[in-house]
Amino acid sequence: MAQLNVAQTARIKGVILDEFNSPIENVSVKIGETGTVTNANGFYSLEIPANKDITIVFSHVTFKDATLTVNLKTNEDFEFHPVLNSKVTQISEVIVTGDNKKRIEGIIAIDPVLIRKIPGANAGIENIVKTLPGVYSNNELSTSYAVRGGNYDENLVYVNEIEVYRPFLIRSGQQEGLSFTNTDMVESVDFSAGGFQAKYGDKMSSVLDITYRNPKRFKVGVEASLLGGGITAEGISKNQKWSNITGVRYRDNSLLVNSQETETNFRPKFIDIQTLLNFNASTKWNWSFLGNISQNTYNYKPLTRQTNFGTISDPIALLVFYEGQENDEYLTVFGAIKSTYQYNTKNKLKFIASTYHTQEQEYYDILAQYRLGEVDSNIGSETFGDVTFSRGIGSQLNHARNDLDALIFNAETKGFHEINEKTQIEWGFKYTREDIKDRIVEWEVVDSAGFSLPAPILEYQNDQPYNPYTGPLAPYKNVRATNYTTINRFSGYAQWNHRGFLGEHKYWLNAGIRAHQWQVSGRNIYGDSQITFSPRVQLSLKPDWENDVLFRISGGMYNQPPFYRELRDYDGVVQPNVKAQKSIHLVLSSDYSFKIWNRPFKLLTEGYYKNITDVNAYTIDNVRIRYRADNNAKAYVYGFDARLNGEFVPGTESWFSFGFLKTEENYNDRGYIARPTDQRLKFGLLFQDYMPNIPNVKVYLNLVYNTGLPGGSPSYADPYDFQLRLKDYRRADTGFSYVFKDEKIKSEKKWLEPFSELSLGLEIFNLFNNQNAITNTWVRDVYTKSQYGIPNFMTTRVFNVKLIARL
C-alpha cells in the first residue's frame, strides 16, 4: 500500500461496493500518481495530506470512475464507502448497459431533490407518487393513495427497511397533517406498483421503500412557508464513527381549509421530531436508531356553509348554520434499532426491532341546521346569490367519542448470501405483536321538516307527515363497540436470485415464497390460527439488440392477512376469524431507454391482471375505510400503465404518465359492480423548466387528472341499488422559484457564501380553481320528496410563499 510521506496527514478508508452491494476488488484509489487498490473484500486505506482540499479518484476497468474532494484535519480518520456503477460495455458489437438492480426489479426511483421542489397542497413523497402510473387519489389534503384497484390499506411503506403505519381514526384528509416521512432526511425513494418480490411484506398493491441518508459532514437546512416549516441538522463525529440527522417540522392547514366553502374557526397543530443516529462499530458492523414523535391536534369549529348547485335556469343552494365543534388528538411515538453485520464479502446479516405506539381520540358534537332553497339569480337584485325561497329545512346532529390505543412491536432478522457471482439467496423471519384498545361511539340524528328519520336498515315504513310513524325511535346511524384485541404474527420469506445468458440474451430470475401465520385474541375474542403462503416470481430479459430494451414478467400470490381495521365490521365489532384476502398477480412490462436531442429518455409500459378472492368488501368516506369483515366477495382488476420520463428540458427530469384500470367485485354472488376504487383513467404530469435568459428562475408543474370514483351515495345505501360516481378529479399545482444559489447556480456575492442552497418561491395550488368533490351531503326536499346530493368540495385556488435555505 502506497502512502504519502508528509508531516501532517489524515486517513481515508472504506469498502467499495457495486450496485448490488457486493465488494469490488482491485479498485484504484489515487491522489495524482499516488494511491492504493482495494483488496478481495473491497477494503482500502490511504493516507492523504491534511488541512487542504484533496481530490481522490476511484477507478476500475468495468466501472465508471468516481471522485471525492475532502479536506480533513490532522490525524482525522474518515470512512467513505462509494458505490460504483457499471460502465457501458461492448459485447459482439452491440452496446449493453451494466446491470441495474432497480430496473430489473421493476422499481421506479424518485430523486429526493425533485420531491422537495415540486409544489403540492400536501408536498412530499406521496405528492410525487400520485403522479406515477397506476396511482390514484382524489384528495389533495391526504397522503393516502390507491394503487391499481387497491385501497389505502393495501400499500407497504418502509423507512430504512422498517414498516410504518397509517393513523387509525383519521376520517378526513385535512386531519392527517404531516406524512411520516421527512423529505429533508431522505437519501433514496423506490416505488413498485405491483409484482414485487417476496422480501417485501404481505400487502396486495404496492411498495414504497424509503432510505434516510447517512451524514458525511455538518449541514443545516431550513424550509418555511405559509403552511408551516421545518429545520434539519446533520453532522458526523470527529472519529467518523457517529453520525446523526434530526428534523423538526410544523404544519398548519388553515390556509387550505379556509379556502373551502365551510367558514370555520380552525386551529390545527401538526408537529413532529425525527432523528436517525448511526454508529459504525467497525467496517463490518453498523448500528442505527430511528426515532419519531408526532402530535396532531385538530380543533375544528364550523360556522356556516353555502353550496350552490343545480342549473343556470334553476339554481339551488344549500345553506348550513353550524353549532358545536370537533376536538381530535393523535400522539404517535416510534422507535427502531437496526444492526447490520457483514461478516465477509459474501454474507450479510441484519437485525431490526421496532415499537410503534399511537394514542388517538376523536371527539365531536356538531349540529348542522340547513335550508335547501332557490337562489336569487337576478344580477341587479340586492339579494343576488342569496337563498330567497326554502324548499326544505332540517337538521343533522353528529356525535362521537372514539378512543384508540395501539402498541405494535416488531422483531426481524434478515440474511443475504452470495453463492457465486451469478446467484444470491435472501431470507428473513419476523415476529409482530399488536395490542389494540379501541372504543367507538358514534351516532347521527337526522331531522327533516321536524320529523326524525330512523335508520334505513330498520326497514320500517316512514311516510311522514302523511301517516304517523309507528316504528321505534332510533338514530339515523348508531355504532357502539369496545374492543381489546391482541394479534400475534409470525412471517418469513426466502428468495433466490440468479442471472445468466440465454444464447446472447441476458436474463435475471428471482423466485421466492412468503409465509404468514397469525391469531387474533382478546377480551371475549377467540380467533383461529391461520396461515398463508405466497409464492412469487420475477423474470427479466434483456435481448441482445441494438436498442436498450428490457422485458419483464412477474407475478404470484399476494396475500393480505387482516390488520386491525380489516377485522372491525360496520358495527365496530371485531370479527377474529376474518381471512386473508388473496390476489393472483400477473404483470407484463417493457422498459425502453433511448435518446432524443442527445438527451436520455425512458418509456415504461405495463399491463396487469389481478384475480382476488376472499375479498373483504368495504366503503370509503373521504379517507376512512369501513370493512364488512366477512370475506364474502370476489373481485378482479386489469389495466395498463405507461410513463415517459426524461430530460424534456436539459438538465431537468420530467414525466408524463397514463393509466387505465377496471375493477369490479361480486358480493354474495349478487353480480359484479364497480369497486370503490374503480377510477378508470389517470393522467399525470410532472414538469420542470427554467427561463433561458434568467436561469435562476425555475418553474415546476404538478398536474393530475383522474376520472370519478364510485361514491357519494347516501349512508347505508345498497351499492347494488344505488351507486353514483363523483365528478372527475382535476388538479394543477405550479411553483415559481428564484434560486440565488444551488449546486448548479453559483454566486460570487459575499452574503451568499454561507449557503449551499438558497431560493425563494411562489406556489399556486389548484391553479385553474377546479371544484373537486370528495363526498356528498344528502338533504331532503319535503315538497317533492326528493333527496339532493350536494357535493363537498375540496380546496380552491390558494397562494403560498416558500423559502428554502441550506448551509
Secondary structure, 3 states (H helix, E strand, C coil): CCCCCCCCEEEEEEECECCCCCECCCCEEEECCEEEECCCCCEEEEEEECCCCEEEEEEECCEEEEEEEECCCCCCEEECCCECCECCEEECCEEECCCCHHHHHCCEEECHHHHHHCCCCCCCHHHHHCCCCCEECCCCCCCCCEECCCCHHHEEEEECCEECCCCCCCCCHHHCCCCCCCHHHEEEEEEECCCCCCCCCCCCCEEEEEEECCCCCCEEEEEEECCEEEEEEEEECCCCCEEEEEEEEEECCHHHHCCCCCEEEEEEEEEEEEEEEEEECCCCEEEEEEEEEEEEEEEEEEEEEEEEEECCCCEEEEEEEEEEEEEEEEEEEEEEEEEEEEEECCEEEEEEEEEEEEEEEEEEEEEEEEEEEEECCCCCCCCCCCEEEEEEEEEEEEEEEEEEEEEEEEEEEEEEEEEECCEEEEEEEEEEEEEEEEEEEEEEEEEECCEEECCHHHCCCCCCCCCCCCCCCCCCEEEEEEEEEEEEEEEEEEEEEEEEEECCEEEEEEEEEEEEEEEEEECCEECCCEEEEEEEEEEEEECCCCCEEEEEEEEEEEEECCCHHHHECCCCCECCCCCCEEEEEEEEEEEEEEEECCEEEEEEEEEEEEEEEEECCEEEECCEEEECCCCCEEEEEEEEEEEEEECCCCCCCEEEEEEEEEEEEEECCCCEEECCCCCCEEEEEEEEEEECCEEEEEEEEEEEEECCCECCCCCCCCCCCCCCECCCEEEEEEEEEEEEECCCCCCCCHHHCCCCEEEEEEEEECCCCCCCEEEEEEEEECCCCEEEEEEEECCCCEEEEEEEEEC
